[in-house]
Amino acid sequence: MTDLDVRPNHARDLAPLARLLFDEADLALVNPNAKHPFDPLEWQERWLNEADDESFYLVDPDGREVGFFALRVGVGPEIRHLTYVFVAEEARGGAGAQLAGLAEDAARGLGARAISLKVEIDNEPAYALYVSAGYEELSRSGDMATMQLELDPADAPPEPEPELPVLLQQPPPD
């Protein structure tokens, strides 16, 4: 199992995602409504278009992008919806559990108290991963399950100390 890390996609650079989702089957797995070949403009305008959407790359120890996920605003800003999850074939084998933990940390960093997601019921490895990570199934519709994980605020990273302004001391007048 490779030790993965997460890199926020603040620049909204989709070129690495285009490389990851080159294969039509992989693109359809991540987003069945997206056009093939991958179209960055379509993703910017339709799939990752909200100002509060945040996306992340999974990177291997060499800094190569080997996965992707997005956290969109859910039912409110305190709920983030995990979507567009993908891990490259060469990084699979334990990466799902790492991704789940990294997504939880990223959601906490965005101030979320819960993560929701939808998963295909017949995608047994993904469904089992989310159950083992503590996600609760809320409902089913067709072949999809909606799941949610309440995030423990005790696990949240500490709030940074606010910077206090430096007061300049003026020498007393002569």
C-alpha positions in Angstrom: 0.0 0.0 0.0 1.3 3.4 -1.0 1.3 6.2 1.5 -0.9 9.0 -0.1 -1.2 12.6 0.7 -3.7 15.2 -0.4 -3.1 18.4 -2.3 -5.8 21.0 -2.4 -6.6 22.1 -6.0 -6.8 25.8 -5.2 -5.8 26.8 -8.8 -8.7 24.6 -10.1 -6.2 23.0 -12.4 -8.0 20.1 -14.2 -5.1 19.0 -16.4 -4.1 16.2 -13.9 -7.7 15.1 -13.7 -7.8 14.9 -17.6 -4.8 12.6 -17.5 -6.4 10.5 -14.7 -9.7 10.2 -16.6 -8.3 9.6 -20.1 -10.1 6.2 -20.3 -13.7 6.5 -21.2 -14.7 3.8 -18.6 -12.9 5.6 -15.8 -14.6 8.9 -16.8 -18.0 7.3 -16.9 -17.4 5.7 -13.5 -16.6 9.1 -11.9 -19.3 11.0 -13.7 -21.6 9.2 -16.1 -23.0 12.5 -17.4 -19.6 14.0 -18.5 -18.5 14.0 -22.1 -15.7 11.9 -23.4 -13.0 12.8 -24.0 -12.5 14.8 -20.8 -13.5 18.4 -21.3 -12.0 20.8 -18.7 -14.4 23.6 -19.7 -17.4 21.4 -19.2 -16.1 20.4 -15.7 -15.5 24.1 -14.8 -19.0 25.1 -16.0 -21.1 22.2 -15.0 -19.5 19.9 -12.4 -17.2 22.1 -10.3 -18.8 25.5 -10.9 -19.8 26.7 -7.4 -17.6 29.2 -5.7 -17.5 27.0 -2.6 -16.7 23.8 -4.4 -13.3 22.4 -3.3 -11.3 19.7 -5.1 -8.3 17.8 -4.1 -5.7 15.5 -5.7 -4.3 12.4 -4.1 -0.6 12.4 -4.6 1.9 9.6 -4.1 5.2 10.0 -2.3 6.8 11.2 -5.6 4.3 14.0 -5.9 2.4 12.4 -8.8 -1.4 12.8 -8.9 -3.0 9.4 -8.5 -6.5 10.3 -7.5 -9.1 13.0 -7.1 -12.1 14.0 -5.1 -14.3 17.0 -4.6 -16.2 18.3 -1.6 -19.2 20.3 -2.7 -21.4 22.3 -0.4 -24.2 19.9 0.7 -27.5 20.7 2.3 -25.8 23.6 4.1 -22.2 24.8 4.5 -21.8 22.5 7.5 -22.3 19.5 5.2 -19.9 18.7 2.4 -20.9 16.3 -0.3 -18.0 13.9 -1.4 -18.1 13.4 -5.1 -16.1 12.6 -8.2 -13.9 10.1 -6.3 -11.2 8.4 -8.4 -8.1 6.5 -7.6 -5.8 5.3 -10.4 -5.4 1.6 -10.9 -1.7 1.6 -9.9 -2.5 3.3 -6.5 -5.4 1.0 -5.5 -5.1 -1.6 -2.8 -5.7 0.2 0.5 -6.0 3.7 -1.1 -9.7 3.8 -0.5 -9.4 3.9 3.3 -6.7 6.5 3.0 -8.8 8.6 0.7 -11.8 8.4 3.2 -9.6 9.7 6.0 -8.1 12.4 3.9 -11.5 13.5 2.7 -12.7 13.7 6.3 -9.7 15.8 7.2 -10.3 18.1 4.2 -14.0 18.5 5.1 -13.1 19.4 8.7 -10.7 21.9 7.4 -13.6 23.5 5.4 -15.6 23.7 8.6 -17.9 20.8 7.8 -19.7 18.8 10.6 -20.7 16.0 8.2 -19.9 14.4 4.8 -22.6 13.0 2.6 -22.2 10.9 -0.6 -23.9 8.7 -3.0 -22.6 5.3 -4.0 -23.8 2.6 -6.3 -25.1 -0.3 -4.3 -23.6 -2.8 -6.7 -20.1 -1.2 -6.2 -19.5 -3.5 -3.3 -15.9 -2.5 -2.5 -16.9 1.2 -2.3 -20.0 0.6 -0.4 -18.2 -1.6 2.1 -15.4 1.0 2.4 -17.9 3.7 3.4 -19.7 1.4 5.9 -16.3 0.5 7.5 -15.4 4.2 7.7 -18.6 4.8 9.7 -20.9 6.2 7.1 -24.6 5.5 7.7 -27.0 4.7 4.9 -29.8 7.3 4.9 -31.8 6.2 1.9 -31.8 4.3 -1.4 -33.2 5.3 -4.8 -32.8 2.9 -7.7 -29.3 1.5 -7.6 -27.9 4.4 -5.4 -27.5 4.7 -1.7 -27.2 8.1 0.0 -24.8 7.9 3.0 -23.6 10.4 5.6 -20.8 10.5 8.2 -21.0 12.8 11.2 -17.6 14.3 11.8 -16.4 14.3 15.4 -15.5 17.9 16.3 -12.9 16.6 18.7 -10.9 15.4 15.7 -10.9 18.8 14.1 -7.6 20.6 13.7 -7.1 23.4 16.2 -8.2 26.8 15.2 -5.2 29.0 14.4 -4.5 31.7 16.9 -5.5 35.1 15.6 -2.7 37.4 14.8 -2.7 40.4 17.0 -1.7 43.7 15.5 1.6 45.0 16.6 1.2 48.3 18.3 4.0 50.7 17.6 5.2 52.6 20.6 5.7 56.3 19.9 8.4 57.9 22.0 7.0 60.5 24.3 7.3 64.0 22.8 10.3 66.1 24.0 
